[in-house]
């Protein structure tokens, strides 16, 4: 096997597609019985233009490149991956918001993403059900909604169709060995009888990325100690990360969903907008220094979604999948403030996701060690769907392929220089 990808989230699935379509024999290893059960299983399903990413960061580069690649991919796969370019309105409700819109527009200009302002009258013509009181609005026309499950599954299907990709679920990597002489990895799972051999490992472990990174780091250190002491041992899965260089702190995001049929029954079709829908665009709050805020937006299936919240927690599992009552009430207040006609409507269901945040990090955490053919892709927070194709192109071309292309060398010069390449 050429490459083993650890982690069956959206980035791992995209990387499986990228590598297999470029003649690499790959395997995707997922610890759960099914794919997309971690961070990727509870995302918003929004494809971002990258208008508000920090200019010059790897995230900004991957999001913008990913948006370009993904837009083309969604056009070519419209028959099996539902997506719709709905655009977004960032609405200012007071003078402070209005001043902040100028800063957002300046950042978008630096990112070369087209945005423009409209009057409140133009906003209400497009969204007649939106609450009154708007004093300004910034339009981000490229923002798109997509089915967040069908997209990565399409990546997997593309990979398997090459004949060079395999997916193994219920395959948690619990120990690893690196053979510096043969230049190969041996991965073990306590649930599986046979080990897996490969020449390169890519850690896309999401919420568990720090733990996997520590395991792989311990394996290379173990190999060096074996050479010095003539002993033989295997690096076991550590209980807590130590010196892997980063620590994942899960960030919980809760959502409420109002199904289209429930909205019609409660509100009545006569109150819907000109296109027959209660809400046609993504409605973004003006960000503050502390948060980007809670969105209200239409899903690709026409439902109204409000969320996500952003609460850090230590537990990488969801001890309480159902949001607490105070969280539900806070989300209801947001949707009632933005769409007053939903005041008497009951939400249809909730869902929750955990984002793999790295405390104090301002960018993705992507590092590689070519001496042992190991790559870690971590800290992919709320932009994973958008950045997936750009990130996997970068990861494969820069870290896995023997000779990076000039296109990506130019694209990631600031990052490559940090490695001395």
C-alpha positions in Angstrom: 0.0 0.0 0.0 1.3 3.4 -0.9 -0.6 5.7 1.5 -2.8 5.1 4.6 -5.1 7.9 5.5 -6.2 7.9 9.1 -9.6 9.5 9.6 -12.8 9.2 7.5 -14.0 12.9 7.6 -14.4 15.2 4.7 -10.7 16.0 4.4 -9.7 12.3 4.6 -12.3 11.4 2.0 -11.1 14.2 -0.3 -7.5 13.1 0.1 -8.4 9.5 -0.8 -9.9 10.8 -4.0 -7.0 13.0 -4.8 -4.3 10.3 -4.3 -6.1 7.4 -5.9 -6.9 9.5 -9.0 -3.2 10.2 -9.3 -2.2 6.5 -9.3 -1.5 5.9 -5.7 -2.8 2.8 -4.0 -4.5 4.1 -0.8 -6.5 3.0 2.2 -8.8 5.1 4.3 -8.9 4.0 8.0 -11.9 5.1 10.1 -12.2 4.2 13.8 -16.0 4.2 13.8 -18.3 1.6 12.1 -19.3 4.2 9.5 -17.6 7.3 7.9 -18.4 10.9 8.8 -19.3 10.4 12.4 -16.8 12.9 13.9 -16.5 16.6 13.2 -17.7 16.2 9.6 -20.9 14.6 10.7 -22.3 17.8 12.2 -21.2 20.7 10.0 -23.3 23.5 8.5 -23.2 22.4 4.9 -22.1 25.9 3.7 -19.4 26.3 1.0 -17.6 29.6 1.9 -15.9 31.9 -0.6 -13.2 32.7 1.9 -14.1 36.4 2.0 -13.4 36.7 5.8 -10.4 34.4 6.2 -7.2 35.9 7.5 -5.1 37.0 4.4 -1.8 35.2 3.9 -2.7 32.1 6.0 -2.8 28.5 4.8 -6.5 28.4 5.6 -7.1 31.4 3.3 -5.2 29.7 0.5 -6.9 26.3 0.9 -10.4 27.8 1.2 -10.0 30.0 -1.9 -8.4 27.2 -3.9 -11.0 24.7 -2.5 -13.9 27.0 -3.4 -12.7 27.1 -7.0 -12.2 23.4 -7.3 -15.4 22.6 -5.4 -17.6 24.9 -7.5 -16.5 23.1 -10.6 -17.0 19.7 -9.0 -20.5 20.6 -7.8 -21.4 21.7 -11.3 -20.2 18.4 -12.7 -21.9 16.3 -10.0 -25.2 18.2 -9.7 -27.1 14.9 -10.4 -25.9 13.3 -7.1 -24.6 16.1 -4.8 -27.3 18.6 -4.1 -25.9 22.2 -3.9 -27.3 25.7 -4.5 -25.5 29.0 -4.8 -27.8 31.1 -2.6 -25.4 33.9 -1.7 -25.2 35.6 1.7 -26.3 38.8 3.3 -24.2 40.2 6.2 -26.7 42.5 7.9 -25.9 45.5 10.0 -28.5 46.3 12.7 -26.8 49.3 14.3 -24.1 51.9 13.6 -21.4 49.8 15.2 -22.3 46.9 12.8 -22.3 49.4 9.9 -18.7 50.5 10.7 -17.6 46.9 11.0 -19.0 46.1 7.6 -16.3 48.3 6.1 -13.6 46.2 7.8 -15.1 43.0 6.5 -15.2 44.5 3.0 -11.6 45.5 3.2 -10.6 42.0 4.3 -12.6 40.5 1.4 -10.8 42.9 -1.0 -7.5 41.6 0.3 -8.7 38.1 -0.3 -9.8 39.0 -3.8 -13.3 37.9 -3.1 -16.1 40.0 -4.7 -18.5 41.5 -2.2 -20.7 44.7 -2.5 -23.1 46.7 -0.5 -26.9 47.2 -1.0 -29.5 49.4 0.6 -32.0 48.1 3.2 -34.7 48.5 0.6 -32.9 46.2 -1.7 -32.3 43.7 1.1 -36.1 43.6 2.0 -37.0 43.2 -1.6 -34.9 40.0 -1.7 -35.8 38.9 1.8 -39.3 40.3 2.7 -39.6 38.1 5.8 -36.5 39.5 7.4 -37.0 41.6 10.6 -37.1 45.4 10.0 -34.3 47.6 11.4 -31.5 46.9 9.0 -29.2 49.9 8.4 -26.8 48.3 5.9 -26.0 45.1 4.1 -23.0 43.5 2.5 -23.6 40.9 -0.2 -21.3 37.9 -0.6 -22.7 36.3 -3.8 -20.7 33.1 -4.0 -21.8 31.5 -0.7 -23.3 28.1 -1.4 -25.2 25.4 0.5 -24.6 21.8 -0.1 -25.5 18.4 1.3 -22.6 17.9 3.7 -22.9 14.1 3.8 -23.3 13.4 0.1 -20.3 15.5 -0.9 -17.6 13.4 0.9 -19.4 10.2 0.0 -19.1 11.3 -3.6 -15.3 11.7 -3.0 -15.2 8.2 -1.7 -17.2 6.8 -4.7 -14.8 8.6 -7.1 -11.8 7.0 -5.3 -13.2 3.5 -5.2 -14.0 3.7 -8.9 -10.3 4.1 -9.7 -9.7 0.6 -8.4 -6.8 1.9 -6.3 -8.7 2.9 -3.1 -10.0 0.9 -0.2 -12.1 2.0 2.8 -11.8 0.2 6.2 -14.2 1.1 8.9 -14.1 0.0 12.5 -10.3 0.2 12.1 -8.9 2.3 14.9 -5.1 2.6 14.7 -4.0 1.7 18.2 -0.2 1.1 17.6 2.3 1.8 14.9 5.9 0.9 13.9 8.2 2.8 11.5 10.9 0.8 9.8 13.6 3.3 8.9 15.6 0.8 6.9 12.7 -0.5 4.7 11.0 2.9 4.8 7.6 1.6 5.6 4.9 1.8 8.3 3.1 -1.0 10.0 -0.2 0.0 11.6 -2.1 -2.2 14.1 -5.7 -2.1 15.4 -6.8 -4.1 18.5 -10.1 -4.8 16.7 -8.4 -6.3 13.6 -6.2 -9.4 13.3 -4.0 -8.3 10.4 -1.7 -5.3 10.5 -1.5 -2.9 7.6 1.7 -1.9 5.8 2.2 1.3 3.8 5.0 3.7 2.9 3.3 6.9 3.9 0.8 7.9 6.6 -1.5 10.9 6.5 -3.1 11.8 9.8 -6.6 13.3 9.2 -7.8 12.3 12.6 -10.0 15.3 13.2 -11.0 15.4 16.9 -8.4 12.7 17.6 -5.7 14.2 15.4 -3.5 15.1 18.3 -3.7 11.6 19.7 -2.8 10.0 16.3 0.1 12.5 15.9 1.5 11.5 19.2 1.3 7.8 18.3 3.1 8.4 15.1 5.7 10.6 16.7 6.3 7.9 19.4 6.7 5.3 16.7 9.5 7.2 15.0 11.2 7.8 18.3 10.9 4.2 19.2 12.6 3.2 15.9 15.5 5.4 16.8 15.8 3.9 20.2 15.7 0.4 18.7 18.7 1.3 16.6 20.6 2.6 19.6 19.7 -0.2 22.1 19.0 -3.2 19.8 15.5 -3.6 21.4 12.1 -4.0 19.8 8.8 -2.5 20.9 5.7 -1.0 19.4 4.4 2.5 20.0 1.0 2.1 21.7 -1.9 4.6 21.5 -1.2 7.2 24.3 -4.0 8.1 26.7 -3.2 11.8 26.4 -1.1 13.8 23.9 2.2 15.0 25.2 4.8 16.5 22.8 3.0 16.0 19.5 3.1 19.8 19.1 -0.6 20.6 19.5 -3.7 19.7 21.4 -7.3 19.4 20.1 -9.9 21.2 22.1 -13.4 20.3 20.8 -15.7 23.2 20.1 -19.4 22.3 20.3 -21.8 23.8 17.8 -25.6 23.3 18.2 -28.1 23.8 15.4 -31.9 24.1 15.2 -33.7 23.0 12.0 -37.1 24.2 10.9 -38.4 21.8 8.2 -40.0 23.4 5.1 -43.2 21.5 5.5 -43.6 22.6 9.2 -42.9 26.2 8.2 -45.6 26.1 5.6 -48.1 24.6 8.0 -47.4 27.2 10.7 -46.6 30.4 8.8 -48.6 29.8 5.6 -47.3 30.0 2.0 -48.7 33.5 1.6 -46.0 34.8 3.9 -43.2 33.3 2.0 -40.9 35.3 -0.3 -41.2 35.8 -4.0 -39.5 32.4 -4.7 -42.0 30.6 -2.5 -39.5 30.2 0.4 -39.4 31.9 3.8 -35.7 32.5 3.5 -33.6 32.5 0.3 -30.2 33.6 1.4 -27.7 33.0 4.1 -28.1 35.7 6.8 -24.8 36.4 8.5 -24.3 38.5 11.6 -21.5 41.1 11.7 -18.6 39.4 13.4 -17.1 40.7 16.7 -13.7 40.4 18.2 -14.9 37.2 20.0 -17.2 35.4 17.6 -18.5 35.2 14.1 -21.9 34.8 15.6 -24.9 32.6 14.8 -26.2 32.2 11.2 -29.7 31.8 9.9 -29.8 30.1 6.5 -31.7 27.9 4.1 -30.4 24.4 3.7 -30.0 22.9 0.3 -33.4 21.3 0.9 -35.2 24.5 1.7 -35.3 24.1 5.5 -34.4 27.0 7.8 -31.3 26.3 10.0 -30.0 28.4 12.8 -26.6 27.9 14.3 -23.9 27.0 15.2 -23.1 27.9 18.8 -19.4 27.8 19.8 -18.7 26.3 23.2 -15.3 24.8 24.0 -15.3 21.5 25.9 -12.7 18.9 27.0 -14.7 15.8 26.1 -14.2 14.6 22.5 -17.4 12.7 22.7 -20.9 14.2 22.9 -22.0 13.5 26.5 -25.3 15.2 25.8 -26.2 15.1 22.0 -29.4 17.1 22.6 -28.6 20.8 23.3 -29.4 22.1 26.7 -32.7 23.9 27.1 -31.0 27.3 27.6 -29.0 26.8 24.3 -32.2 25.9 22.4 -33.9 29.0 23.8 -30.9 31.2 22.8 -31.0 29.8 19.3 -34.8 30.3 19.1 -34.3 34.0 20.1 -31.9 34.4 17.3 -34.3 33.0 14.7 -37.2 35.0 16.1 -35.2 38.2 16.0 -34.3 37.6 12.3 -37.5 36.0 11.2 -40.4 37.2 13.4 -42.9 35.1 11.4 -41.4 32.0 13.0 -42.2 33.1 16.5 -45.0 30.6 16.8 -43.3 27.8 14.8 -41.8 24.8 16.6 -38.3 23.7 15.4 -38.3 20.2 13.8 -35.1 18.8 15.2 -31.6 19.7 16.5 -28.2 18.4 15.6 -24.8 19.0 17.1 -21.2 18.9 15.8 -17.8 19.1 17.4 -15.1 21.1 15.6 -11.5 20.2 16.1 -10.2 23.5 17.3 -6.6 24.1 18.5 -6.5 26.7 21.3 -4.8 30.0 20.3 -4.2 28.7 16.8 -4.9 31.2 14.0 -4.4 28.8 11.1 -4.5 25.1 10.0 -1.9 22.8 11.6 -0.3 21.0 8.7 3.1 19.5 9.2 5.1 16.7 7.6 8.3 14.7 8.3 9.7 13.4 5.1 12.3 11.3 6.9 9.5 9.0 7.9 6.8 9.8 5.3 4.3 11.1 7.8 1.9 14.0 7.4 -0.5 15.6 9.9 -3.5 17.6 8.8 -5.2 19.1 11.9 -7.1 22.1 13.2 -9.5 22.2 10.2 -12.4 23.9 12.0 -15.5 25.2 10.4 -14.1 25.5 6.8 -13.4 21.8 6.2 -16.1 21.3 3.6 -14.9 24.3 1.6 -11.2 23.7 2.0 -11.3 19.9 1.4 -10.3 19.8 -2.2 -7.8 22.7 -1.8 -6.3 21.1 1.3 -5.9 17.7 -0.2 -4.3 19.1 -3.3 -1.8 21.0 -1.1 -1.2 18.0 1.2 -0.7 15.6 -1.7 1.3 17.8 -3.9 3.6 19.3 -1.3 3.9 16.5 1.3 3.2 13.2 -0.5 4.2 13.5 -4.1 7.9 13.4 -4.7 8.1 16.7 -6.7 5.7 19.5 -5.9 4.3 21.4 -8.9 5.3 25.1 -9.4 1.6 26.1 -9.0 1.5 24.9 -5.4 5.0 26.0 -4.6 3.9 29.5 -5.5 0.6 29.1 -3.7 2.2 28.0 -0.4 5.5 29.8 -0.5 5.0 31.3 3.0 4.3 27.8 4.3 7.0 25.9 2.5 9.7 28.4 3.6 8.9 27.5 7.2 10.1 24.0 6.4 13.2 25.2 4.6 12.1 24.0 1.2 
